[in-house]
Amino acid sequence: MTSLAAATTGWTLLLRTFMRRDRWQLLWWSVGLSALFVSQAVSVDGLYTSQADFDRAAATMEGNTAFIAMAGPARALNTTGGQVMWQAGAVGAVAIGLMAMLLVGRHTRAEEERGREELVRATAVGRCATLAAAAVTALAAVVVAGLLTGAGLVAYGLSFADSIATGAGLALCGAFFTGSALVAAQLASTTRGTYGLAGAVIGLAYGLRAVGDVGSPALSWLSPIGWYQAMHPYSGLRWWPALLLVVGALLATVLAVALFLRRDLGSGVLAARPGPAVASPALRSGFALAWRLQRASVLAWSGGILLGGLAYGSIGDDAGDLVGDSALTEDIFGAAAGDLVDGFFAVSLVMLALIATGFALSSMGRPRGQEEDGHAELTLSTGVSRLRWLGGQVAVCVLGTVLVVAAAGVGLAGGYAMVTGDLGAFERLTLPMLAMVAPVLVTVGVALLLYGVAPGAQSAAWLVLVLGVVVLMFGEVFRMPGWLRGLSPYEHLALAPAEPFRVLPFVALLAVAVALSLVGAFAFSRRDIR
Amino acid sequence: MTTPPLEVRGLTKSFGSTLALDRLDLSVERGEVHGFLGPNGAGKSTAIRVLLGLLRKDSGEVSLLGGDPWTDAARLHRRLAYVPGDVDLWPNLTGGEVIDLLGRLRGGVDPTRRDELVALFQLDPTKRGRSYSKGNRQKVALVAALAADVELLLLDEPTSGLDPIMESAFQQCVQDFRARGGTVLLSSHILAEVEQLCDRVSIIRNGRCVETGSLGELRHLTRTSVTVELAGPPRGLEQLEGVYDLVVDGHRARFDIDTALLDPALAALVAVGVRSLTTQPPTLEELFLRHYGDRIESEA
């Protein structure tokens, strides 16, 4: 016992430091997770005005394999609680897993990689103090998130025991993924590697239960997310699967400690693989460098949004049944398009464009990151001119945006074609999706303008995306004035697939994007490099 | 007469209300290694970044390899190589990739020379940027710079993370570079390195050049320590101009003297008769302290 105390000397001090560093992150994650669950309840109750309507929608959902694969086993889908667990359970488990992974990685492997852990370890703290403090920080975070979720659902008026179980199961999923992230941090020798391994565990857990829920239930029992869903909140609650999560979390943590004690500071159980000693012949320009730095992200976003598009596309034909016939539904989907299926796709196109904007803006944030890390200085001290350097990054951003948007369009049409066998969807959905490149590039233009003129304020470009989301979700509901909706670049294209493509708004948006970009590039060529 | 590769006159640069460079003058001749000395925050890095066209000057004249670094940056950069003081590499590129990339962006690398330098600096080129230590990151940037076929090197504290063996390898490389006719601007804190390598030095303080010249010329401006044993008690030393900290102990004396005023002091000593004499030339440390040190500050 004394050795344990010695090994963790000072951990409470570290814990307080971590909590202080993370307090806002913790708050936002927890509030976000709880909002994810409670908002499902709100939207379900808003969408379906009668139980008959609700029953019909539930029957449609139960029959849709894509839905089951995405969300989980269909249980009590004609109740608010059943819908909450179904719609938010798996997603919430993934999200809390990511939160735990980021918290653990940030306080363990990242600190070690940057050499700060060495500094801490040289003071009067025990060898395991950081590990203990990081684990407790992540556990505290998942407990807070679970509590807020359970309390939120109870406050909304759902059954007490089931709501608490929903929150507790969520927290236990977080605890399990805290354990697996702790193991990953011992195995990998880099932060990226840690996130790669821990993320793979989360992805595997989600994938196993998706396959299991669709056809081979045994596989779902190999997944911690499957265990959570096997607790059956709101549909015959049982607590014993939670034990699997507790045991799993404990085993993973014990394994992590054992690995930790057997390795040196800074090393990982898996040695870092050496890379190429010489650069490939293609790596010889600013553009090639930018592509090399971003290609992984372009491919990941394209793959992810392709799956998202498939998901939207595969449920589109059922839109009429799924979304019910409340006034809210009319507001969101039906107002302009008239037909619910067309309305659903019109909204899906904008939704996917908004997601693609996430890629575009983070890509356009790269030059600033390069500048802050001193990489811009290194590149610009060679024969690369400023405009060529920036041009290479913008080119990769635009190219990547087109790829990501195209992937979304192919996914959307592919999903629809899979369900209906209607190959005309590629023309009716993929082409209008590609037109969405124009509004996305307007936000890129705003980001580029800010980068040139006021690089410190570049993140304000995300407000354009926020505005786009708000106008899409609430523009009709709150009867926003036309000029306000007009500020969102996503509101100007023809409402595909119901309306035919219009050239003028497309070209006008591109012109705005180009004009903003040119001003940004000009300002960049005149200002100091940090 | 050819223009010097690097000529700065009256260069002023401010960031908001802080004046980083205040009418800085700096001239580096072709074929010399020029030491650029100054404490942290004196403006050395700012000056180099203006010379690279990364920062825009407020006023003054800057000429780099006969061109204007602000308008001609990319063209001029093909003829020079730069090593920043704080090297940060792309985390997912290996050292070898970075060396090749920077070389190609400058217009080409000689693979033989590159491999020689990698071996000389004992660099593992297969590691990724994020796993290099500070010293190894610096080696990557140094190898990339030294492998380049250029006429000017701008080195901003290039050896602050290197061990002594690598430091001597670095000095050899710089001397070879000069022997081939290259010009170097070397900003440094390591005075021994500057004494070893530099033909001339400029000392900068608060954004201004306070001293420039060859080490010999600069030594002239400072004091030599003299310890002497005489045939009789020393006479008249205390009245001499330029003598400081005189301690007389019987027939012995110890004092510091302005190097330019050695002659009359020696004459006074010879008049008594010198038994033994030790003089110590001023070190660069003393030169440096003369401009920055508290000791000399308080005397003034």
Interface residues (C-beta under 8 A of the other chain):
Chain A: E113 S189 T190 T191 R192 A272 P274 G275 P276 A277 V278 A279 S280 L283 R284 S285 G286 L289 R292 L293 D373 G374 H375 E377 L378 T379 L380 S381 T382 G383 V384 S385 R386 R388 R526 R527 D528 I529
Chain B: R49 L52 G53 L54 L55 R56 A73 A74 R75 H77 R78 L80 A81 Y82 P84 D86 V87 D88 L89 W90 P91 N92 L93 T94 G96 E97 V98 I99 D100 L101 L102 R104 L105 R106 G107 D124 P125 T126 K127 R128 R130 S131 A141 L154
